[in-house]
Amino acid sequence: MKTIIMAIAILLTGSATFAQSKKSTHKHHQSTTAQKYTCTMHPEVVQSKPGKCPKCGMALVPMKKKMNKKEMSDMKMDK
């Protein structure tokens, strides 16, 4: 009887560990594809969640996957 209880305990522990490791891998995959946010006035400011720019207080906007040179030059302001 003790052997059966011990076997069940080992199986439950093993399946819980497997489920936890699979869950961790899934979270890692999500974090690599997570949306990033930036300030249109300060493109060097990048955050993982929406909010306000720490430099000017403007709302952060979702970043595009890739920006071309024209888009980058449009973001710069001449003083």
N, CA, C and O atoms as a Tinker XYZ file with bonds, in Angstrom:
   316  protein
     1  N      0.825000   -1.194000    0.000000    73     2
     2  CA     0.000000    0.000000    0.000000    64     1     3
     3  C      0.875000    1.266000    0.000000    63     2     4     5
     4  O      0.583000    2.227000   -0.711000    81     3
     5  N      1.952000    1.255000    0.806000    73     3     6
     6  CA     2.848000    2.405000    0.852000    64     5     7
     7  C      3.513000    2.631000   -0.497000    63     6     8     9
     8  O      3.761000    3.771000   -0.889000    81     7
     9  N      3.799000    1.547000   -1.207000    73     7    10
    10  CA     4.437000    1.650000   -2.519000    64     9    11
    11  C      3.517000    2.349000   -3.518000    63    10    12    13
    12  O      3.978000    3.162000   -4.319000    81    11
    13  N      2.250000    2.045000   -3.478000    73    11    14
    14  CA     1.274000    2.659000   -4.388000    64    13    15
    15  C      1.146000    4.154000   -4.082000    63    14    16    17
    16  O      1.130000    4.977000   -4.998000    81    15
    17  N      1.057000    4.502000   -2.812000    73    15    18
    18  CA     0.960000    5.911000   -2.430000    64    17    19
    19  C      2.225000    6.656000   -2.835000    63    18    20    21
    20  O      2.149000    7.788000   -3.314000    81    19
    21  N      3.381000    6.039000   -2.651000    73    19    22
    22  CA     4.656000    6.656000   -3.031000    64    21    23
    23  C      4.716000    6.862000   -4.542000    63    22    24    25
    24  O      5.180000    7.907000   -4.998000    81    23
    25  N      4.261000    5.894000   -5.322000    73    23    26
    26  CA     4.263000    6.005000   -6.787000    64    25    27
    27  C      3.335000    7.123000   -7.245000    63    26    28    29
    28  O      3.683000    7.884000   -8.148000    81    27
    29  N      2.175000    7.228000   -6.642000    73    27    30
    30  CA     1.224000    8.296000   -6.998000    64    29    31
    31  C      1.826000    9.662000   -6.666000    63    30    32    33
    32  O      1.710000   10.599000   -7.456000    81    31
    33  N      2.467000    9.778000   -5.502000    73    31    34
    34  CA     3.092000   11.043000   -5.112000    64    33    35
    35  C      4.183000   11.447000   -6.097000    63    34    36    37
    36  O      4.301000   12.619000   -6.454000    81    35
    37  N      4.979000   10.476000   -6.536000    73    35    38
    38  CA     6.053000   10.765000   -7.497000    64    37    39
    39  C      5.459000   11.204000   -8.838000    63    38    40    41
    40  O      5.952000   12.151000   -9.450000    81    39
    41  N      4.434000   10.543000   -9.284000    73    39    42
    42  CA     3.790000   10.917000  -10.551000    64    41    43
    43  C      3.195000   12.314000  -10.480000    63    42    44    45
    44  O      3.342000   13.100000  -11.416000    81    43
    45  N      2.529000   12.629000   -9.388000    73    43    46
    46  CA     1.935000   13.962000   -9.245000    64    45    47
    47  C      3.010000   15.044000   -9.192000    63    46    48    49
    48  O      2.849000   16.102000   -9.800000    81    47
    49  N      4.082000   14.797000   -8.489000    73    47    50
    50  CA     5.181000   15.762000   -8.405000    64    49    51
    51  C      5.821000   15.964000   -9.777000    63    50    52    53
    52  O      6.116000   17.093000  -10.168000    81    51
    53  N      6.031000   14.881000  -10.495000    73    51    54
    54  CA     6.638000   14.974000  -11.829000    64    53    55
    55  C      5.765000   15.730000  -12.809000    63    54    56    57
    56  O      6.267000   16.544000  -13.583000    81    55
    57  N      4.471000   15.474000  -12.789000    73    55    58
    58  CA     3.578000   16.171000  -13.725000    64    57    59
    59  C      3.453000   17.645000  -13.364000    63    58    60    61
    60  O      3.348000   18.486000  -14.257000    81    59
    61  N      3.464000   17.972000  -12.086000    73    59    62
    62  CA     3.400000   19.375000  -11.670000    64    61    63
    63  C      4.665000   20.118000  -12.104000    63    62    64    65
    64  O      4.595000   21.263000  -12.551000    81    63
    65  N      5.809000   19.471000  -11.971000    73    63    66
    66  CA     7.067000   20.078000  -12.388000    64    65    67
    67  C      7.087000   20.290000  -13.898000    63    66    68    69
    68  O      7.520000   21.341000  -14.369000    81    67
    69  N      6.624000   19.305000  -14.657000    73    67    70
    70  CA     6.570000   19.425000  -16.117000    64    69    71
    71  C      5.640000   20.561000  -16.531000    63    70    72    73
    72  O      5.977000   21.349000  -17.414000    81    71
    73  N      4.475000   20.648000  -15.899000    73    71    74
    74  CA     3.518000   21.707000  -16.236000    64    73    75
    75  C      4.101000   23.076000  -15.928000    63    74    76    77
    76  O      3.905000   24.014000  -16.701000    81    75
    77  N      4.811000   23.208000  -14.821000    73    75    78
    78  CA     5.415000   24.480000  -14.443000    64    77    79
    79  C      6.500000   24.876000  -15.424000    63    78    80    81
    80  O      6.579000   26.044000  -15.807000    81    79
    81  N      7.347000   23.930000  -15.845000    73    79    82
    82  CA     8.413000   24.262000  -16.783000    64    81    83
    83  C      7.853000   24.636000  -18.141000    63    82    84    85
    84  O      8.398000   25.515000  -18.808000    81    83
    85  N      6.783000   23.993000  -18.564000    73    83    86
    86  CA     6.154000   24.332000  -19.837000    64    85    87
    87  C      5.534000   25.722000  -19.767000    63    86    88    89
    88  O      5.596000   26.479000  -20.736000    81    87
    89  N      4.942000   26.061000  -18.639000    73    87    90
    90  CA     4.342000   27.374000  -18.446000    64    89    91
    91  C      5.416000   28.460000  -18.497000    63    90    92    93
    92  O      5.191000   29.515000  -19.091000    81    91
    93  N      6.571000   28.225000  -17.890000    73    91    94
    94  CA     7.664000   29.191000  -17.890000    64    93    95
    95  C      8.160000   29.448000  -19.300000    63    94    96    97
    96  O      8.433000   30.593000  -19.658000    81    95
    97  N      8.280000   28.409000  -20.103000    73    95    98
    98  CA     8.721000   28.556000  -21.486000    64    97    99
    99  C      7.741000   29.407000  -22.271000    63    98   100   101
   100  O      8.147000   30.243000  -23.078000    81    99
   101  N      6.458000   29.199000  -22.041000    73    99   102
   102  CA     5.436000   29.974000  -22.743000    64   101   103
   103  C      5.531000   31.453000  -22.381000    63   102   104   105
   104  O      5.395000   32.306000  -23.258000    81   103
   105  N      5.760000   31.771000  -21.115000    73   103   106
   106  CA     5.907000   33.162000  -20.704000    64   105   107
   107  C      7.118000   33.790000  -21.365000    63   106   108   109
   108  O      7.063000   34.945000  -21.787000    81   107
   109  N      8.230000   33.035000  -21.464000    73   107   110
   110  CA     9.431000   33.567000  -22.090000    64   109   111
   111  C      9.160000   33.910000  -23.548000    63   110   112   113
   112  O      9.618000   34.942000  -24.038000    81   111
   113  N      8.425000   33.057000  -24.238000    73   111   114
   114  CA     8.101000   33.311000  -25.634000    64   113   115
   115  C      7.248000   34.571000  -25.766000    63   114   116   117
   116  O      7.449000   35.356000  -26.692000    81   115
   117  N      6.308000   34.771000  -24.859000    73   115   118
   118  CA     5.470000   35.960000  -24.911000    64   117   119
   119  C      6.289000   37.220000  -24.688000    63   118   120   121
   120  O      6.056000   38.231000  -25.351000    81   119
   121  N      7.240000   37.178000  -23.768000    73   119   122
   122  CA     7.999000   38.377000  -23.454000    64   121   123
   123  C      8.876000   38.814000  -24.620000    63   122   124   125
   124  O      9.155000   40.005000  -24.756000    81   123
   125  N      9.318000   37.884000  -25.466000    73   123   126
   126  CA    10.151000   38.272000  -26.601000    64   125   127
   127  C      9.334000   38.927000  -27.705000    63   126   128   129
   128  O      9.889000   39.639000  -28.541000    81   127
   129  N      8.030000   38.698000  -27.721000    73   127   130
   130  CA     7.187000   39.300000  -28.747000    64   129   131
   131  C      6.274000   40.364000  -28.159000    63   130   132   133
   132  O      5.330000   40.797000  -28.820000    81   131
   133  N      6.532000   40.786000  -26.946000    73   131   134
   134  CA     5.672000   41.767000  -26.280000    64   133   135
   135  C      5.778000   43.126000  -26.965000    63   134   136   137
   136  O      6.819000   43.469000  -27.525000    81   135
   137  N      4.710000   43.881000  -26.915000    73   135   138
   138  CA     4.661000   45.224000  -27.490000    64   137   139
   139  C      5.544000   46.162000  -26.673000    63   138   140   141
   140  O      5.555000   46.097000  -25.444000    81   139
   141  N      6.272000   47.020000  -27.346000    73   139   142
   142  CA     7.095000   48.047000  -26.707000    64   141   143
   143  C      6.486000   49.410000  -27.029000    63   142   144   145
   144  O      5.825000   49.578000  -28.053000    81   143
   145  N      6.715000   50.371000  -26.150000    73   143   146
   146  CA     6.162000   51.712000  -26.314000    64   145   147
   147  C      7.288000   52.731000  -26.266000    63   146   148   149
   148  O      8.269000   52.549000  -25.545000    81   147
   149  N      7.142000   53.815000  -27.043000    73   147   150
   150  CA     8.170000   54.845000  -27.107000    64   149   151
   151  C      7.527000   56.223000  -27.190000    63   150   152   153
   152  O      6.328000   56.356000  -27.435000    81   151
   153  N      8.345000   57.236000  -26.981000    73   151   154
   154  CA     7.900000   58.626000  -27.076000    64   153   155
   155  C      8.198000   59.133000  -28.482000    63   154   156   157
   156  O      9.270000   58.863000  -29.026000    81   155
   157  N      7.272000   59.853000  -29.064000    73   155   158
   158  CA     7.504000   60.379000  -30.415000    64   157   159
   159  C      8.546000   61.490000  -30.406000    63   158   160   161
   160  O      9.192000   61.740000  -31.423000    81   159
   161  N      8.715000   62.154000  -29.276000    73   159   162
   162  CA     9.710000   63.216000  -29.170000    64   161   163
   163  C     11.082000   62.682000  -28.747000    63   162   164   165
   164  O     12.110000   63.278000  -29.067000    81   163
   165  N     11.091000   61.568000  -28.033000    73   163   166
   166  CA    12.336000   60.984000  -27.526000    64   165   167
   167  C     12.356000   59.492000  -27.854000    63   166   168   169
   168  O     12.055000   58.673000  -26.986000    81   167
   169  N     12.706000   59.119000  -29.095000    73   167   170
   170  CA    12.646000   57.712000  -29.508000    64   169   171
   171  C     13.583000   56.798000  -28.724000    63   170   172   173
   172  O     13.444000   55.576000  -28.784000    81   171
   173  N     14.531000   57.371000  -27.993000    73   171   174
   174  CA    15.410000   56.542000  -27.176000    64   173   175
   175  C     14.714000   56.018000  -25.920000    63   174   176   177
   176  O     15.198000   55.084000  -25.281000    81   175
   177  N     13.569000   56.629000  -25.567000    73   175   178
   178  CA    12.777000   56.154000  -24.426000    64   177   179
   179  C     11.932000   54.976000  -24.897000    63   178   180   181
   180  O     11.082000   55.128000  -25.774000    81   179
   181  N     12.164000   53.807000  -24.318000    73   179   182
   182  CA    11.426000   52.590000  -24.680000    64   181   183
   183  C     10.984000   51.913000  -23.388000    63   182   184   185
   184  O     11.788000   51.700000  -22.481000    81   183
   185  N      9.693000   51.577000  -23.313000    73   183   186
   186  CA     9.151000   50.892000  -22.144000    64   185   187
   187  C      8.303000   49.722000  -22.598000    63   186   188   189
   188  O      7.872000   49.661000  -23.750000    81   187
   189  N      8.066000   48.792000  -21.685000    73   187   190
   190  CA     7.295000   47.600000  -22.026000    64   189   191
   191  C      5.795000   47.780000  -21.805000    63   190   192   193
   192  O      5.017000   46.871000  -22.093000    81   191
   193  N      5.380000   48.946000  -21.296000    73   191   194
   194  CA     3.955000   49.191000  -21.076000    64   193   195
   195  C      3.654000   50.643000  -21.396000    63   194   196   197
   196  O      4.557000   51.479000  -21.359000    81   195
   197  N      2.400000   50.964000  -21.709000    73   195   198
   198  CA     2.053000   52.352000  -21.995000    64   197   199
   199  C      2.231000   53.223000  -20.747000    63   198   200   201
   200  O      2.213000   52.728000  -19.620000    81   199
   201  N      2.399000   54.493000  -20.966000    73   199   202
   202  CA     2.571000   55.425000  -19.859000    64   201   203
   203  C      2.966000   56.771000  -20.407000    63   202   204   205
   204  O      2.621000   57.119000  -21.536000    81   203
   205  N      3.694000   57.536000  -19.603000    73   203   206
   206  CA     4.151000   58.856000  -20.021000    64   205   207
   207  C      5.662000   58.874000  -20.135000    63   206   208   209
   208  O      6.360000   58.168000  -19.408000    81   207
   209  N      6.158000   59.685000  -21.049000    73   207   210
   210  CA     7.597000   59.848000  -21.244000    64   209   211
   211  C      8.187000   60.514000  -20.007000    63   210   212   213
   212  O      7.663000   61.531000  -19.552000    81   211
   213  N      9.268000   59.963000  -19.453000    73   211   214
   214  CA     9.876000   60.582000  -18.278000    64   213   215
   215  C     10.569000   61.908000  -18.587000    63   214   216   217
   216  O     10.862000   62.681000  -17.674000    81   215
   217  N     10.832000   62.177000  -19.867000    73   215   218
   218  CA    11.522000   63.418000  -20.235000    64   217   219
   219  C     10.555000   64.573000  -20.488000    63   218   220   221
   220  O     10.813000   65.701000  -20.070000    81   219
   221  N      9.424000   64.293000  -21.183000    73   219   222
   222  CA     8.533000   65.395000  -21.559000    64   221   223
   223  C      7.085000   65.197000  -21.098000    63   222   224   225
   224  O      6.287000   66.132000  -21.162000    81   223
   225  N      6.747000   64.013000  -20.641000    73   223   226
   226  CA     5.391000   63.780000  -20.141000    64   225   227
   227  C      4.373000   63.398000  -21.204000    63   226   228   229
   228  O      3.205000   63.177000  -20.885000    81   227
   229  N      4.793000   63.316000  -22.459000    73   227   230
   230  CA     3.855000   62.919000  -23.520000    64   229   231
   231  C      3.515000   61.436000  -23.385000    63   230   232   233
   232  O      4.284000   60.661000  -22.817000    81   231
   233  N      2.360000   61.055000  -23.911000    73   231   234
   234  CA     1.940000   59.657000  -23.887000    64   233   235
   235  C      2.846000   58.826000  -24.785000    63   234   236   237
   236  O      3.193000   59.243000  -25.890000    81   235
   237  N      3.227000   57.644000  -24.301000    73   235   238
   238  CA     4.026000   56.727000  -25.106000    64   237   239
   239  C      3.117000   56.033000  -26.109000    63   238   240   241
   240  O      1.961000   55.735000  -25.807000    81   239
   241  N      3.637000   55.777000  -27.294000    73   239   242
   242  CA     2.865000   55.138000  -28.362000    64   241   243
   243  C      3.487000   53.787000  -28.691000    63   242   244   245
   244  O      4.684000   53.594000  -28.481000    81   243
   245  N      2.687000   52.844000  -29.207000    73   243   246
   246  CA     3.248000   51.534000  -29.575000    64   245   247
   247  C      4.316000   51.695000  -30.653000    63   246   248   249
   248  O      4.153000   52.463000  -31.602000    81   247
   249  N      5.409000   50.957000  -30.487000    73   247   250
   250  CA     6.489000   50.992000  -31.478000    64   249   251
   251  C      6.113000   50.135000  -32.670000    63   250   252   253
   252  O      5.441000   49.112000  -32.533000    81   251
   253  N      6.553000   50.562000  -33.830000    73   251   254
   254  CA     6.417000   49.744000  -35.019000    64   253   255
   255  C      7.531000   48.720000  -35.007000    63   254   256   257
   256  O      8.538000   48.901000  -34.323000    81   255
   257  N      7.360000   47.647000  -35.759000    73   255   258
   258  CA     8.382000   46.597000  -35.800000    64   257   259
   259  C      9.683000   47.125000  -36.370000    63   258   260   261
   260  O     10.744000   46.897000  -35.788000    81   259
   261  N      9.630000   47.824000  -37.496000    73   259   262
   262  CA    10.823000   48.401000  -38.116000    64   261   263
   263  C     10.467000   49.783000  -38.617000    63   262   264   265
   264  O      9.358000   50.015000  -39.099000    81   263
   265  N     11.414000   50.701000  -38.501000    73   263   266
   266  CA    11.201000   52.047000  -39.022000    64   265   267
   267  C     12.255000   52.316000  -40.082000    63   266   268   269
   268  O     13.424000   51.966000  -39.922000    81   267
   269  N     11.823000   52.942000  -41.163000    73   267   270
   270  CA    12.805000   53.284000  -42.187000    64   269   271
   271  C     13.409000   54.659000  -41.882000    63   270   272   273
   272  O     12.973000   55.331000  -40.947000    81   271
   273  N     14.399000   55.078000  -42.659000    73   271   274
   274  CA    15.111000   56.325000  -42.388000    64   273   275
   275  C     14.193000   57.541000  -42.472000    63   274   276   277
   276  O     14.350000   58.491000  -41.706000    81   275
   277  N     13.239000   57.516000  -43.395000    73   275   278
   278  CA    12.320000   58.655000  -43.536000    64   277   279
   279  C     11.480000   58.814000  -42.275000    63   278   280   281
   280  O     11.309000   59.925000  -41.773000    81   279
   281  N     10.959000   57.710000  -41.766000    73   279   282
   282  CA    10.149000   57.774000  -40.546000    64   281   283
   283  C     10.979000   58.279000  -39.370000    63   282   284   285
   284  O     10.490000   59.057000  -38.551000    81   283
   285  N     12.226000   57.841000  -39.286000    73   283   286
   286  CA    13.083000   58.295000  -38.200000    64   285   287
   287  C     13.362000   59.792000  -38.314000    63   286   288   289
   288  O     13.352000   60.496000  -37.305000    81   287
   289  N     13.612000   60.293000  -39.534000    73   287   290
   290  CA    13.890000   61.710000  -39.702000    64   289   291
   291  C     12.636000   62.539000  -39.436000    63   290   292   293
   292  O     12.736000   63.680000  -38.985000    81   291
   293  N     11.463000   61.983000  -39.709000    73   291   294
   294  CA    10.211000   62.700000  -39.414000    64   293   295
   295  C     10.008000   62.868000  -37.914000    63   294   296   297
   296  O      9.326000   63.797000  -37.483000    81   295
   297  N     10.584000   61.992000  -37.126000    73   295   298
   298  CA    10.403000   62.056000  -35.672000    64   297   299
   299  C     11.305000   63.090000  -35.021000    63   298   300   301
   300  O     11.022000   63.530000  -33.907000    81   299
   301  N     12.387000   63.491000  -35.687000    73   299   302
   302  CA    13.329000   64.439000  -35.123000    64   301   303
   303  C     12.793000   65.862000  -35.263000    63   302   304   305
   304  O     12.143000   66.210000  -36.249000    81   303
   305  N     13.081000   66.661000  -34.260000    73   303   306
   306  CA    12.682000   68.079000  -34.312000    64   305   307
   307  C     13.912000   68.939000  -34.477000    63   306   308   309
   308  O     14.931000   68.698000  -33.829000    81   307
   309  N     13.834000   69.923000  -35.322000    73   307   310
   310  CA    14.928000   70.892000  -35.466000    64   309   311
   311  C     14.706000   71.988000  -34.441000    63   310   312   313
   312  O     13.582000   72.449000  -34.239000    81   311
   313  N     15.780000   72.397000  -33.802000    73   311   314
   314  CA    15.670000   73.474000  -32.797000    64   313   315
   315  C     16.149000   74.765000  -33.352000    63   314   316
   316  O     16.133000   75.780000  -32.656000    81   315
